Amino acid sequence: MTDRSAPIIPASYEDWKHCITVLCGIPLTRSYVEARIAALGDPRNYATQRFAEVWGQAQLDRVRGWFADARVELGGSTT
């Protein structure tokens, strides 16, 4: 059964975190967060290019920010 109350495209950090951790079942571990920050920060990464093509640059920027927020929440730095 799917959660029909969850937005298709997250609009906030809390919505995004719910999508990642609850709907997708992916724990936001330090290693996962760091790997995603690295991949999403690499404009040559094919998956990052596709993300921008499908969801738009603004959503890519939001997701990058949310991963940075997750890093801080895990006790990491802001850079």
mmCIF file of the N, C-alpha and C atoms, coordinates in Angstrom:
data_MODEL
# 
_entry.id   MODEL 
# 
loop_
_atom_site.group_PDB 
_atom_site.id 
_atom_site.type_symbol 
_atom_site.label_atom_id 
_atom_site.label_alt_id 
_atom_site.label_comp_id 
_atom_site.label_asym_id 
_atom_site.label_entity_id 
_atom_site.label_seq_id 
_atom_site.pdbx_PDB_ins_code 
_atom_site.Cartn_x 
_atom_site.Cartn_y 
_atom_site.Cartn_z 
_atom_site.occupancy 
_atom_site.B_iso_or_equiv 
_atom_site.pdbx_formal_charge 
_atom_site.auth_seq_id 
_atom_site.auth_comp_id 
_atom_site.auth_asym_id 
_atom_site.auth_atom_id 
_atom_site.pdbx_PDB_model_num 
ATOM 1   N N  . MET A 1 1  ? 0.846  -1.175 0.000   1.00 0.00 ? 1  MET A N  1 
ATOM 2   C CA . MET A 1 1  ? 0.000  0.000  0.000   1.00 0.00 ? 1  MET A CA 1 
ATOM 3   C C  . MET A 1 1  ? 0.894  1.242  0.000   1.00 0.00 ? 1  MET A C  1 
ATOM 4   N N  . THR A 1 2  ? 0.567  2.213  -0.822  1.00 0.00 ? 2  THR A N  1 
ATOM 5   C CA . THR A 1 2  ? 1.362  3.430  -0.898  1.00 0.00 ? 2  THR A CA 1 
ATOM 6   C C  . THR A 1 2  ? 0.750  4.507  -0.013  1.00 0.00 ? 2  THR A C  1 
ATOM 7   N N  . ASP A 1 3  ? 1.565  5.426  0.400   1.00 0.00 ? 3  ASP A N  1 
ATOM 8   C CA . ASP A 1 3  ? 1.134  6.555  1.211   1.00 0.00 ? 3  ASP A CA 1 
ATOM 9   C C  . ASP A 1 3  ? 0.708  7.666  0.268   1.00 0.00 ? 3  ASP A C  1 
ATOM 10  N N  . ARG A 1 4  ? -0.575 7.807  0.049   1.00 0.00 ? 4  ARG A N  1 
ATOM 11  C CA . ARG A 1 4  ? -1.091 8.785  -0.906  1.00 0.00 ? 4  ARG A CA 1 
ATOM 12  C C  . ARG A 1 4  ? -1.003 10.220 -0.388  1.00 0.00 ? 4  ARG A C  1 
ATOM 13  N N  . SER A 1 5  ? -0.711 10.388 0.906   1.00 0.00 ? 5  SER A N  1 
ATOM 14  C CA . SER A 1 5  ? -0.601 11.738 1.443   1.00 0.00 ? 5  SER A CA 1 
ATOM 15  C C  . SER A 1 5  ? 0.781  12.344 1.212   1.00 0.00 ? 5  SER A C  1 
ATOM 16  N N  . ALA A 1 6  ? 1.757  11.522 0.844   1.00 0.00 ? 6  ALA A N  1 
ATOM 17  C CA . ALA A 1 6  ? 3.111  12.018 0.614   1.00 0.00 ? 6  ALA A CA 1 
ATOM 18  C C  . ALA A 1 6  ? 3.190  12.692 -0.759  1.00 0.00 ? 6  ALA A C  1 
ATOM 19  N N  . PRO A 1 7  ? 3.827  13.849 -0.829  1.00 0.00 ? 7  PRO A N  1 
ATOM 20  C CA . PRO A 1 7  ? 3.956  14.531 -2.121  1.00 0.00 ? 7  PRO A CA 1 
ATOM 21  C C  . PRO A 1 7  ? 4.869  13.751 -3.064  1.00 0.00 ? 7  PRO A C  1 
ATOM 22  N N  . ILE A 1 8  ? 4.585  13.826 -4.357  1.00 0.00 ? 8  ILE A N  1 
ATOM 23  C CA . ILE A 1 8  ? 5.419  13.141 -5.352  1.00 0.00 ? 8  ILE A CA 1 
ATOM 24  C C  . ILE A 1 8  ? 6.799  13.778 -5.392  1.00 0.00 ? 8  ILE A C  1 
ATOM 25  N N  . ILE A 1 9  ? 6.832  15.098 -5.393  1.00 0.00 ? 9  ILE A N  1 
ATOM 26  C CA . ILE A 1 9  ? 8.094  15.833 -5.371  1.00 0.00 ? 9  ILE A CA 1 
ATOM 27  C C  . ILE A 1 9  ? 8.160  16.549 -4.024  1.00 0.00 ? 9  ILE A C  1 
ATOM 28  N N  . PRO A 1 10 ? 9.072  16.132 -3.167  1.00 0.00 ? 10 PRO A N  1 
ATOM 29  C CA . PRO A 1 10 ? 9.147  16.762 -1.845  1.00 0.00 ? 10 PRO A CA 1 
ATOM 30  C C  . PRO A 1 10 ? 9.395  18.261 -1.949  1.00 0.00 ? 10 PRO A C  1 
ATOM 31  N N  . ALA A 1 11 ? 8.717  19.002 -1.087  1.00 0.00 ? 11 ALA A N  1 
ATOM 32  C CA . ALA A 1 11 ? 8.855  20.450 -1.086  1.00 0.00 ? 11 ALA A CA 1 
ATOM 33  C C  . ALA A 1 11 ? 9.590  20.959 0.155   1.00 0.00 ? 11 ALA A C  1 
ATOM 34  N N  . SER A 1 12 ? 9.855  20.060 1.097   1.00 0.00 ? 12 SER A N  1 
ATOM 35  C CA . SER A 1 12 ? 10.535 20.473 2.322   1.00 0.00 ? 12 SER A CA 1 
ATOM 36  C C  . SER A 1 12 ? 11.504 19.377 2.751   1.00 0.00 ? 12 SER A C  1 
ATOM 37  N N  . TYR A 1 13 ? 12.404 19.750 3.648   1.00 0.00 ? 13 TYR A N  1 
ATOM 38  C CA . TYR A 1 13 ? 13.359 18.771 4.170   1.00 0.00 ? 13 TYR A CA 1 
ATOM 39  C C  . TYR A 1 13 ? 12.630 17.611 4.838   1.00 0.00 ? 13 TYR A C  1 
ATOM 40  N N  . GLU A 1 14 ? 11.610 17.902 5.623   1.00 0.00 ? 14 GLU A N  1 
ATOM 41  C CA . GLU A 1 14 ? 10.879 16.834 6.320   1.00 0.00 ? 14 GLU A CA 1 
ATOM 42  C C  . GLU A 1 14 ? 10.186 15.903 5.341   1.00 0.00 ? 14 GLU A C  1 
ATOM 43  N N  . ASP A 1 15 ? 9.571  16.443 4.270   1.00 0.00 ? 15 ASP A N  1 
ATOM 44  C CA . ASP A 1 15 ? 8.953  15.595 3.234   1.00 0.00 ? 15 ASP A CA 1 
ATOM 45  C C  . ASP A 1 15 ? 10.002 14.720 2.569   1.00 0.00 ? 15 ASP A C  1 
ATOM 46  N N  . TRP A 1 16 ? 11.140 15.332 2.236   1.00 0.00 ? 16 TRP A N  1 
ATOM 47  C CA . TRP A 1 16 ? 12.222 14.601 1.575   1.00 0.00 ? 16 TRP A CA 1 
ATOM 48  C C  . TRP A 1 16 ? 12.756 13.490 2.471   1.00 0.00 ? 16 TRP A C  1 
ATOM 49  N N  . LYS A 1 17 ? 12.992 13.819 3.733   1.00 0.00 ? 17 LYS A N  1 
ATOM 50  C CA . LYS A 1 17 ? 13.509 12.830 4.676   1.00 0.00 ? 17 LYS A CA 1 
ATOM 51  C C  . LYS A 1 17 ? 12.531 11.669 4.836   1.00 0.00 ? 17 LYS A C  1 
ATOM 52  N N  . HIS A 1 18 ? 11.237 11.969 4.884   1.00 0.00 ? 18 HIS A N  1 
ATOM 53  C CA . HIS A 1 18 ? 10.220 10.929 4.976   1.00 0.00 ? 18 HIS A CA 1 
ATOM 54  C C  . HIS A 1 18 ? 10.272 10.023 3.734   1.00 0.00 ? 18 HIS A C  1 
ATOM 55  N N  . CYS A 1 19 ? 10.402 10.632 2.564   1.00 0.00 ? 19 CYS A N  1 
ATOM 56  C CA . CYS A 1 19 ? 10.485 9.845  1.324   1.00 0.00 ? 19 CYS A CA 1 
ATOM 57  C C  . CYS A 1 19 ? 11.692 8.902  1.343   1.00 0.00 ? 19 CYS A C  1 
ATOM 58  N N  . ILE A 1 20 ? 12.843 9.427  1.750   1.00 0.00 ? 20 ILE A N  1 
ATOM 59  C CA . ILE A 1 20 ? 14.068 8.627  1.756   1.00 0.00 ? 20 ILE A CA 1 
ATOM 60  C C  . ILE A 1 20 ? 13.997 7.527  2.811   1.00 0.00 ? 20 ILE A C  1 
ATOM 61  N N  . THR A 1 21 ? 13.691 7.901  4.044   1.00 0.00 ? 21 THR A N  1 
ATOM 62  C CA . THR A 1 21 ? 13.817 6.958  5.157   1.00 0.00 ? 21 THR A CA 1 
ATOM 63  C C  . THR A 1 21 ? 12.616 6.045  5.331   1.00 0.00 ? 21 THR A C  1 
ATOM 64  N N  . VAL A 1 22 ? 11.415 6.541  5.094   1.00 0.00 ? 22 VAL A N  1 
ATOM 65  C CA . VAL A 1 22 ? 10.211 5.742  5.329   1.00 0.00 ? 22 VAL A CA 1 
ATOM 66  C C  . VAL A 1 22 ? 9.734  5.076  4.042   1.00 0.00 ? 22 VAL A C  1 
ATOM 67  N N  . LEU A 1 23 ? 9.433  5.866  3.025   1.00 0.00 ? 23 LEU A N  1 
ATOM 68  C CA . LEU A 1 23 ? 8.882  5.298  1.798   1.00 0.00 ? 23 LEU A CA 1 
ATOM 69  C C  . LEU A 1 23 ? 9.890  4.432  1.047   1.00 0.00 ? 23 LEU A C  1 
ATOM 70  N N  . CYS A 1 24 ? 11.155 4.882  1.004   1.00 0.00 ? 24 CYS A N  1 
ATOM 71  C CA . CYS A 1 24 ? 12.194 4.119  0.303   1.00 0.00 ? 24 CYS A CA 1 
ATOM 72  C C  . CYS A 1 24 ? 12.960 3.178  1.223   1.00 0.00 ? 24 CYS A C  1 
ATOM 73  N N  . GLY A 1 25 ? 12.867 3.398  2.522   1.00 0.00 ? 25 GLY A N  1 
ATOM 74  C CA . GLY A 1 25 ? 13.550 2.526  3.478   1.00 0.00 ? 25 GLY A CA 1 
ATOM 75  C C  . GLY A 1 25 ? 15.061 2.649  3.470   1.00 0.00 ? 25 GLY A C  1 
ATOM 76  N N  . ILE A 1 26 ? 15.565 3.831  3.108   1.00 0.00 ? 26 ILE A N  1 
ATOM 77  C CA . ILE A 1 26 ? 17.011 4.051  3.053   1.00 0.00 ? 26 ILE A CA 1 
ATOM 78  C C  . ILE A 1 26 ? 17.434 4.824  4.296   1.00 0.00 ? 26 ILE A C  1 
ATOM 79  N N  . PRO A 1 27 ? 18.275 4.235  5.141   1.00 0.00 ? 27 PRO A N  1 
ATOM 80  C CA . PRO A 1 27 ? 18.738 4.993  6.315   1.00 0.00 ? 27 PRO A CA 1 
ATOM 81  C C  . PRO A 1 27 ? 19.708 6.101  5.889   1.00 0.00 ? 27 PRO A C  1 
ATOM 82  N N  . LEU A 1 28 ? 19.553 7.241  6.500   1.00 0.00 ? 28 LEU A N  1 
ATOM 83  C CA . LEU A 1 28 ? 20.458 8.359  6.208   1.00 0.00 ? 28 LEU A CA 1 
ATOM 84  C C  . LEU A 1 28 ? 21.703 8.219  7.079   1.00 0.00 ? 28 LEU A C  1 
ATOM 85  N N  . THR A 1 29 ? 22.589 7.339  6.634   1.00 0.00 ? 29 THR A N  1 
ATOM 86  C CA . THR A 1 29 ? 23.853 7.150  7.334   1.00 0.00 ? 29 THR A CA 1 
ATOM 87  C C  . THR A 1 29 ? 24.860 8.171  6.829   1.00 0.00 ? 29 THR A C  1 
ATOM 88  N N  . ARG A 1 30 ? 25.900 8.386  7.605   1.00 0.00 ? 30 ARG A N  1 
ATOM 89  C CA . ARG A 1 30 ? 26.951 9.328  7.201   1.00 0.00 ? 30 ARG A CA 1 
ATOM 90  C C  . ARG A 1 30 ? 27.547 8.927  5.844   1.00 0.00 ? 30 ARG A C  1 
ATOM 91  N N  . SER A 1 31 ? 27.827 7.647  5.649   1.00 0.00 ? 31 SER A N  1 
ATOM 92  C CA . SER A 1 31 ? 28.447 7.226  4.384   1.00 0.00 ? 31 SER A CA 1 
ATOM 93  C C  . SER A 1 31 ? 27.499 7.422  3.198   1.00 0.00 ? 31 SER A C  1 
ATOM 94  N N  . TYR A 1 32 ? 26.209 7.135  3.374   1.00 0.00 ? 32 TYR A N  1 
ATOM 95  C CA . TYR A 1 32 ? 25.244 7.339  2.292   1.00 0.00 ? 32 TYR A CA 1 
ATOM 96  C C  . TYR A 1 32 ? 25.128 8.826  1.960   1.00 0.00 ? 32 TYR A C  1 
ATOM 97  N N  . VAL A 1 33 ? 24.988 9.640  2.985   1.00 0.00 ? 33 VAL A N  1 
ATOM 98  C CA . VAL A 1 33 ? 24.840 11.080 2.777   1.00 0.00 ? 33 VAL A CA 1 
ATOM 99  C C  . VAL A 1 33 ? 26.074 11.648 2.077   1.00 0.00 ? 33 VAL A C  1 
ATOM 100 N N  . GLU A 1 34 ? 27.261 11.271 2.524   1.00 0.00 ? 34 GLU A N  1 
ATOM 101 C CA . GLU A 1 34 ? 28.494 11.773 1.902   1.00 0.00 ? 34 GLU A CA 1 
ATOM 102 C C  . GLU A 1 34 ? 28.612 11.315 0.447   1.00 0.00 ? 34 GLU A C  1 
ATOM 103 N N  . ALA A 1 35 ? 28.232 10.076 0.173   1.00 0.00 ? 35 ALA A N  1 
ATOM 104 C CA . ALA A 1 35 ? 28.292 9.563  -1.204  1.00 0.00 ? 35 ALA A CA 1 
ATOM 105 C C  . ALA A 1 35 ? 27.333 10.327 -2.114  1.00 0.00 ? 35 ALA A C  1 
ATOM 106 N N  . ARG A 1 36 ? 26.137 10.622 -1.624  1.00 0.00 ? 36 ARG A N  1 
ATOM 107 C CA . ARG A 1 36 ? 25.154 11.348 -2.427  1.00 0.00 ? 36 ARG A CA 1 
ATOM 108 C C  . ARG A 1 36 ? 25.586 12.799 -2.630  1.00 0.00 ? 36 ARG A C  1 
ATOM 109 N N  . ILE A 1 37 ? 26.161 13.413 -1.604  1.00 0.00 ? 37 ILE A N  1 
ATOM 110 C CA . ILE A 1 37 ? 26.651 14.793 -1.746  1.00 0.00 ? 37 ILE A CA 1 
ATOM 111 C C  . ILE A 1 37 ? 27.732 14.841 -2.827  1.00 0.00 ? 37 ILE A C  1 
ATOM 112 N N  . ALA A 1 38 ? 28.636 13.864 -2.800  1.00 0.00 ? 38 ALA A N  1 
ATOM 113 C CA . ALA A 1 38 ? 29.708 13.823 -3.805  1.00 0.00 ? 38 ALA A CA 1 
ATOM 114 C C  . ALA A 1 38 ? 29.133 13.625 -5.207  1.00 0.00 ? 38 ALA A C  1 
ATOM 115 N N  . ALA A 1 39 ? 28.218 12.686 -5.360  1.00 0.00 ? 39 ALA A N  1 
ATOM 116 C CA . ALA A 1 39 ? 27.642 12.406 -6.681  1.00 0.00 ? 39 ALA A CA 1 
ATOM 117 C C  . ALA A 1 39 ? 26.837 13.594 -7.198  1.00 0.00 ? 39 ALA A C  1 
ATOM 118 N N  . LEU A 1 40 ? 26.000 14.170 -6.348  1.00 0.00 ? 40 LEU A N  1 
ATOM 119 C CA . LEU A 1 40 ? 25.160 15.288 -6.777  1.00 0.00 ? 40 LEU A CA 1 
ATOM 120 C C  . LEU A 1 40 ? 25.955 16.564 -7.007  1.00 0.00 ? 40 LEU A C  1 
ATOM 121 N N  . GLY A 1 41 ? 27.147 16.628 -6.478  1.00 0.00 ? 41 GLY A N  1 
ATOM 122 C CA . GLY A 1 41 ? 28.012 17.777 -6.695  1.00 0.00 ? 41 GLY A CA 1 
ATOM 123 C C  . GLY A 1 41 ? 28.904 17.650 -7.912  1.00 0.00 ? 41 GLY A C  1 
ATOM 124 N N  . ASP A 1 42 ? 28.831 16.506 -8.587  1.00 0.00 ? 42 ASP A N  1 
ATOM 125 C CA . ASP A 1 42 ? 29.678 16.250 -9.753  1.00 0.00 ? 42 ASP A CA 1 
ATOM 126 C C  . ASP A 1 42 ? 28.861 16.428 -11.032 1.00 0.00 ? 42 ASP A C  1 
ATOM 127 N N  . PRO A 1 43 ? 29.046 17.538 -11.741 1.00 0.00 ? 43 PRO A N  1 
ATOM 128 C CA . PRO A 1 43 ? 28.255 17.772 -12.954 1.00 0.00 ? 43 PRO A CA 1 
ATOM 129 C C  . PRO A 1 43 ? 28.541 16.769 -14.075 1.00 0.00 ? 43 PRO A C  1 
ATOM 130 N N  . ARG A 1 44 ? 29.620 16.002 -13.952 1.00 0.00 ? 44 ARG A N  1 
ATOM 131 C CA . ARG A 1 44 ? 29.932 14.980 -14.960 1.00 0.00 ? 44 ARG A CA 1 
ATOM 132 C C  . ARG A 1 44 ? 29.251 13.651 -14.661 1.00 0.00 ? 44 ARG A C  1 
ATOM 133 N N  . ASN A 1 45 ? 28.683 13.512 -13.466 1.00 0.00 ? 45 ASN A N  1 
ATOM 134 C CA . ASN A 1 45 ? 28.013 12.280 -13.067 1.00 0.00 ? 45 ASN A CA 1 
ATOM 135 C C  . ASN A 1 45 ? 26.731 12.127 -13.880 1.00 0.00 ? 45 ASN A C  1 
ATOM 136 N N  . TYR A 1 46 ? 26.605 10.997 -14.570 1.00 0.00 ? 46 TYR A N  1 
ATOM 137 C CA . TYR A 1 46 ? 25.450 10.779 -15.449 1.00 0.00 ? 46 TYR A CA 1 
ATOM 138 C C  . TYR A 1 46 ? 24.139 10.847 -14.674 1.00 0.00 ? 46 TYR A C  1 
ATOM 139 N N  . ALA A 1 47 ? 24.083 10.220 -13.493 1.00 0.00 ? 47 ALA A N  1 
ATOM 140 C CA . ALA A 1 47 ? 22.845 10.226 -12.710 1.00 0.00 ? 47 ALA A CA 1 
ATOM 141 C C  . ALA A 1 47 ? 22.469 11.652 -12.292 1.00 0.00 ? 47 ALA A C  1 
ATOM 142 N N  . THR A 1 48 ? 23.452 12.468 -11.985 1.00 0.00 ? 48 THR A N  1 
ATOM 143 C CA . THR A 1 48 ? 23.199 13.859 -11.623 1.00 0.00 ? 48 THR A CA 1 
ATOM 144 C C  . THR A 1 48 ? 22.683 14.636 -12.836 1.00 0.00 ? 48 THR A C  1 
ATOM 145 N N  . GLN A 1 49 ? 23.267 14.396 -13.990 1.00 0.00 ? 49 GLN A N  1 
ATOM 146 C CA . GLN A 1 49 ? 22.804 15.041 -15.217 1.00 0.00 ? 49 GLN A CA 1 
ATOM 147 C C  . GLN A 1 49 ? 21.357 14.657 -15.509 1.00 0.00 ? 49 GLN A C  1 
ATOM 148 N N  . ARG A 1 50 ? 21.043 13.383 -15.374 1.00 0.00 ? 50 ARG A N  1 
ATOM 149 C CA . ARG A 1 50 ? 19.668 12.906 -15.621 1.00 0.00 ? 50 ARG A CA 1 
ATOM 150 C C  . ARG A 1 50 ? 18.698 13.505 -14.606 1.00 0.00 ? 50 ARG A C  1 
ATOM 151 N N  . PHE A 1 51 ? 19.107 13.572 -13.336 1.00 0.00 ? 51 PHE A N  1 
ATOM 152 C CA . PHE A 1 51 ? 18.255 14.164 -12.316 1.00 0.00 ? 51 PHE A CA 1 
ATOM 153 C C  . PHE A 1 51 ? 17.877 15.589 -12.719 1.00 0.00 ? 51 PHE A C  1 
ATOM 154 N N  . ALA A 1 52 ? 18.870 16.372 -13.133 1.00 0.00 ? 52 ALA A N  1 
ATOM 155 C CA . ALA A 1 52 ? 18.615 17.758 -13.532 1.00 0.00 ? 52 ALA A CA 1 
ATOM 156 C C  . ALA A 1 52 ? 17.706 17.825 -14.759 1.00 0.00 ? 52 ALA A C  1 
ATOM 157 N N  . GLU A 1 53 ? 17.889 16.910 -15.701 1.00 0.00 ? 53 GLU A N  1 
ATOM 158 C CA . GLU A 1 53 ? 17.054 16.892 -16.898 1.00 0.00 ? 53 GLU A CA 1 
ATOM 159 C C  . GLU A 1 53 ? 15.605 16.556 -16.565 1.00 0.00 ? 53 GLU A C  1 
ATOM 160 N N  . VAL A 1 54 ? 15.404 15.593 -15.692 1.00 0.00 ? 54 VAL A N  1 
ATOM 161 C CA . VAL A 1 54 ? 14.053 15.121 -15.364 1.00 0.00 ? 54 VAL A CA 1 
ATOM 162 C C  . VAL A 1 54 ? 13.343 16.042 -14.376 1.00 0.00 ? 54 VAL A C  1 
ATOM 163 N N  . TRP A 1 55 ? 14.015 16.423 -13.311 1.00 0.00 ? 55 TRP A N  1 
ATOM 164 C CA . TRP A 1 55 ? 13.373 17.154 -12.217 1.00 0.00 ? 55 TRP A CA 1 
ATOM 165 C C  . TRP A 1 55 ? 13.682 18.641 -12.214 1.00 0.00 ? 55 TRP A C  1 
ATOM 166 N N  . GLY A 1 56 ? 14.701 19.062 -12.970 1.00 0.00 ? 56 GLY A N  1 
ATOM 167 C CA . GLY A 1 56 ? 15.041 20.474 -13.051 1.00 0.00 ? 56 GLY A CA 1 
ATOM 168 C C  . GLY A 1 56 ? 16.169 20.855 -12.102 1.00 0.00 ? 56 GLY A C  1 
ATOM 169 N N  . GLN A 1 57 ? 16.865 21.909 -12.468 1.00 0.00 ? 57 GLN A N  1 
ATOM 170 C CA . GLN A 1 57 ? 18.003 22.384 -11.676 1.00 0.00 ? 57 GLN A CA 1 
ATOM 171 C C  . GLN A 1 57 ? 17.577 22.843 -10.289 1.00 0.00 ? 57 GLN A C  1 
ATOM 172 N N  . ALA A 1 58 ? 16.420 23.481 -10.196 1.00 0.00 ? 58 ALA A N  1 
ATOM 173 C CA . ALA A 1 58 ? 15.967 23.976 -8.893  1.00 0.00 ? 58 ALA A CA 1 
ATOM 174 C C  . ALA A 1 58 ? 15.749 22.821 -7.915  1.00 0.00 ? 58 ALA A C  1 
ATOM 175 N N  . GLN A 1 59 ? 15.164 21.721 -8.382  1.00 0.00 ? 59 GLN A N  1 
ATOM 176 C CA . GLN A 1 59 ? 14.951 20.574 -7.494  1.00 0.00 ? 59 GLN A CA 1 
ATOM 177 C C  . GLN A 1 59 ? 16.280 19.920 -7.144  1.00 0.00 ? 59 GLN A C  1 
ATOM 178 N N  . LEU A 1 60 ? 17.204 19.847 -8.080  1.00 0.00 ? 60 LEU A N  1 
ATOM 179 C CA . LEU A 1 60 ? 18.534 19.321 -7.794  1.00 0.00 ? 60 LEU A CA 1 
ATOM 180 C C  . LEU A 1 60 ? 19.195 20.163 -6.704  1.00 0.00 ? 60 LEU A C  1 
ATOM 181 N N  . ASP A 1 61 ? 19.089 21.465 -6.811  1.00 0.00 ? 61 ASP A N  1 
ATOM 182 C CA . ASP A 1 61 ? 19.664 22.347 -5.799  1.00 0.00 ? 61 ASP A CA 1 
ATOM 183 C C  . ASP A 1 61 ? 19.021 22.119 -4.428  1.00 0.00 ? 61 ASP A C  1 
ATOM 184 N N  . ARG A 1 62 ? 17.685 21.937 -4.412  1.00 0.00 ? 62 ARG A N  1 
ATOM 185 C CA . ARG A 1 62 ? 17.001 21.659 -3.146  1.00 0.00 ? 62 ARG A CA 1 
ATOM 186 C C  . ARG A 1 62 ? 17.495 20.352 -2.539  1.00 0.00 ? 62 ARG A C  1 
ATOM 187 N N  . VAL A 1 63 ? 17.599 19.310 -3.360  1.00 0.00 ? 63 VAL A N  1 
ATOM 188 C CA . VAL A 1 63 ? 18.041 18.003 -2.862  1.00 0.00 ? 63 VAL A CA 1 
ATOM 189 C C  . VAL A 1 63 ? 19.470 18.087 -2.339  1.00 0.00 ? 63 VAL A C  1 
ATOM 190 N N  . ARG A 1 64 ? 20.330 18.801 -3.041  1.00 0.00 ? 64 ARG A N  1 
ATOM 191 C CA . ARG A 1 64 ? 21.697 19.009 -2.534  1.00 0.00 ? 64 ARG A CA 1 
ATOM 192 C C  . ARG A 1 64 ? 21.659 19.659 -1.154  1.00 0.00 ? 64 ARG A C  1 
ATOM 193 N N  . GLY A 1 65 ? 20.817 20.655 -1.015  1.00 0.00 ? 65 GLY A N  1 
ATOM 194 C CA . GLY A 1 65 ? 20.675 21.334 0.270   1.00 0.00 ? 65 GLY A CA 1 
ATOM 195 C C  . GLY A 1 65 ? 20.157 20.400 1.351   1.00 0.00 ? 65 GLY A C  1 
ATOM 196 N N  . TRP A 1 66 ? 19.213 19.538 0.999   1.00 0.00 ? 66 TRP A N  1 
ATOM 197 C CA . TRP A 1 66 ? 18.668 18.608 1.990   1.00 0.00 ? 66 TRP A CA 1 
ATOM 198 C C  . TRP A 1 66 ? 19.698 17.581 2.420   1.00 0.00 ? 66 TRP A C  1 
ATOM 199 N N  . PHE A 1 67 ? 20.527 17.138 1.483   1.00 0.00 ? 67 PHE A N  1 
ATOM 200 C CA . PHE A 1 67 ? 21.615 16.238 1.884   1.00 0.00 ? 67 PHE A CA 1 
ATOM 201 C C  . PHE A 1 67 ? 22.601 16.980 2.798   1.00 0.00 ? 67 PHE A C  1 
ATOM 202 N N  . ALA A 1 68 ? 22.849 18.253 2.515   1.00 0.00 ? 68 ALA A N  1 
ATOM 203 C CA . ALA A 1 68 ? 23.715 19.043 3.401   1.00 0.00 ? 68 ALA A CA 1 
ATOM 204 C C  . ALA A 1 68 ? 23.074 19.175 4.783   1.00 0.00 ? 68 ALA A C  1 
ATOM 205 N N  . ASP A 1 69 ? 21.763 19.372 4.832   1.00 0.00 ? 69 ASP A N  1 
ATOM 206 C CA . ASP A 1 69 ? 21.048 19.431 6.114   1.00 0.00 ? 69 ASP A CA 1 
ATOM 207 C C  . ASP A 1 69 ? 21.176 18.101 6.858   1.00 0.00 ? 69 ASP A C  1 
ATOM 208 N N  . ALA A 1 70 ? 21.056 16.996 6.121   1.00 0.00 ? 70 ALA A N  1 
ATOM 209 C CA . ALA A 1 70 ? 21.185 15.677 6.741   1.00 0.00 ? 70 ALA A CA 1 
ATOM 210 C C  . ALA A 1 70 ? 22.584 15.486 7.302   1.00 0.00 ? 70 ALA A C  1 
ATOM 211 N N  . ARG A 1 71 ? 23.593 15.982 6.570   1.00 0.00 ? 71 ARG A N  1 
ATOM 212 C CA . ARG A 1 71 ? 24.973 15.901 7.052   1.00 0.00 ? 71 ARG A CA 1 
ATOM 213 C C  . ARG A 1 71 ? 25.100 16.620 8.405   1.00 0.00 ? 71 ARG A C  1 
ATOM 214 N N  . VAL A 1 72 ? 24.549 17.816 8.487   1.00 0.00 ? 72 VAL A N  1 
ATOM 215 C CA . VAL A 1 72 ? 24.607 18.590 9.726   1.00 0.00 ? 72 VAL A CA 1 
ATOM 216 C C  . VAL A 1 72 ? 23.858 17.841 10.832  1.00 0.00 ? 72 VAL A C  1 
ATOM 217 N N  . GLU A 1 73 ? 22.710 17.295 10.494  1.00 0.00 ? 73 GLU A N  1 
ATOM 218 C CA . GLU A 1 73 ? 21.916 16.545 11.475  1.00 0.00 ? 73 GLU A CA 1 
ATOM 219 C C  . GLU A 1 73 ? 22.688 15.340 12.013  1.00 0.00 ? 73 GLU A C  1 
ATOM 220 N N  . LEU A 1 74 ? 23.543 14.775 11.176  1.00 0.00 ? 74 LEU A N  1 
ATOM 221 C CA . LEU A 1 74 ? 24.373 13.635 11.587  1.00 0.00 ? 74 LEU A CA 1 
ATOM 222 C C  . LEU A 1 74 ? 25.636 14.069 12.321  1.00 0.00 ? 74 LEU A C  1 
ATOM 223 N N  . GLY A 1 75 ? 25.804 15.369 12.489  1.00 0.00 ? 75 GLY A N  1 
ATOM 224 C CA . GLY A 1 75 ? 26.961 15.871 13.217  1.00 0.00 ? 75 GLY A CA 1 
ATOM 225 C C  . GLY A 1 75 ? 28.130 16.230 12.335  1.00 0.00 ? 75 GLY A C  1 
ATOM 226 N N  . GLY A 1 76 ? 27.887 16.352 11.033  1.00 0.00 ? 76 GLY A N  1 
ATOM 227 C CA . GLY A 1 76 ? 28.960 16.714 10.108  1.00 0.00 ? 76 GLY A CA 1 
ATOM 228 C C  . GLY A 1 76 ? 29.038 18.210 9.876   1.00 0.00 ? 76 GLY A C  1 
ATOM 229 N N  . SER A 1 77 ? 29.971 18.596 9.045   1.00 0.00 ? 77 SER A N  1 
ATOM 230 C CA . SER A 1 77 ? 30.186 20.010 8.760   1.00 0.00 ? 77 SER A CA 1 
ATOM 231 C C  . SER A 1 77 ? 29.203 20.489 7.695   1.00 0.00 ? 77 SER A C  1 
ATOM 232 N N  . THR A 1 78 ? 29.127 21.792 7.538   1.00 0.00 ? 78 THR A N  1 
ATOM 233 C CA . THR A 1 78 ? 28.249 22.385 6.537   1.00 0.00 ? 78 THR A CA 1 
ATOM 234 C C  . THR A 1 78 ? 28.907 22.479 5.171   1.00 0.00 ? 78 THR A C  1 
ATOM 235 N N  . THR A 1 79 ? 30.199 22.169 5.080   1.00 0.00 ? 79 THR A N  1 
ATOM 236 C CA . THR A 1 79 ? 30.895 22.271 3.791   1.00 0.00 ? 79 THR A CA 1 
ATOM 237 C C  . THR A 1 79 ? 31.200 20.924 3.225   1.00 0.00 ? 79 THR A C  1 
# 
